[in-house]
Amino acid sequence: MTDTAQTPRDNWPLWEVFVRGKRGLSHVHSGSLHAPDAEMALRNARDLYTRRQEGVSIWVLRSEDIVASSPDERDSFFDPAGDKVYRHASFYDVPKDVEYL
């Protein structure tokens, strides 16, 4: 039943879908789907996740291409930012004669 020119459905890659709504400013993860290629993933994502025409933009990307930090390493991974207090606005004193900043 499988055609050698096409990838069998069992081997279709998993795609992550991000949709930006009409009132949204950023894309939000909406779910996942399997598709043989990016074009089909985009079309399937449109049909599956924007049925009520609530989206204005869709991103799809292969799940295997996502690189993420590990929740188990969150303390050591994000620790270096804690000792750089100068990155926060509260670190600096604003002179009283400055009206608008």
N, C-alpha and C positions, 0 to 999 in steps of 0.2 A: 504494500500500500504506500510505502514511502518512495518518493521520487528522488533519484540521486542528485538532481539539479537543485533541489530544495532541502532545507533543513527539516528533519522530522519534528513534528509538534512537541514531542517529548524533550527535544533539545533546544527549543526556542529560549533565548535569553530572557531573564527577568528585567523589566524596566520599571524605574520609579517615576511617578507622575507628579508634577507640581503645577498647580493652577493659580493664576492671578484672577481674582474676582473683579467684577465691575467696580466695586467700592473699595477694593484692596489696593495696597501700595506695594505689596510683595507677593511672591509666589509661595504657596503653602502646599506642603506634601498632602496629596489627595489619596494616594494608594499605589498599588503595583499591578503590573499585568505582564503577560508573556506575549511576545511578538517576534517574528523572524528578523525584522530590521527596524531602523529608526522611523522610516516613513509610515510603516504599518502601526508601530507603537504610537505615533502621534495621532493617526486617524482613530485608532481604537480608544485612545485616551480621550479624544474629543467626544466620541460616541458614549463612552462609559461615564466620564466624570463631568461633562457639561451638557447633560440632556436638557436641562431647563434654561439653557443659554445664559448661565450665570458667569461664565468665564470670558476673559478677553485675551488671555495668553496662556499657552501651555508649554511646559518644558518636559521632555522625557530624556532620561539618561539611564544607561545600563547600571544595574545595581553593582556589578563587579567593578565599576569605575569609581565608586564612592569610597573615599578614604576618610575615616572618622577616628576621633580619639576614643580611647577605651574608658567606659565608666569606672572600671576598676583602678585606673591610673589617674583619676580626676584630681586628686590632691597633689601629686607630684607634677602633673602636666600643667596645672593652672597656678601652682605655687609661685613661680617666678614673677608673675604680675603683682603679687601681693606686696613685694618689697619696693615697688616703684610708685610710691605715693604721689610723686610729682606729676603723674599722669592724670590725677584727679583735680578738678577745679577747686575743691575744698582745701587743697594744699597751699594755695596762694592767698595772700591778704590783698584785698582790693582797697586802694586808697580812698578815703572819704570824699575827696574832691572829684572822683570819677563818677559822673552821673549815669552813663549808660555803658554797659559792657556786653 
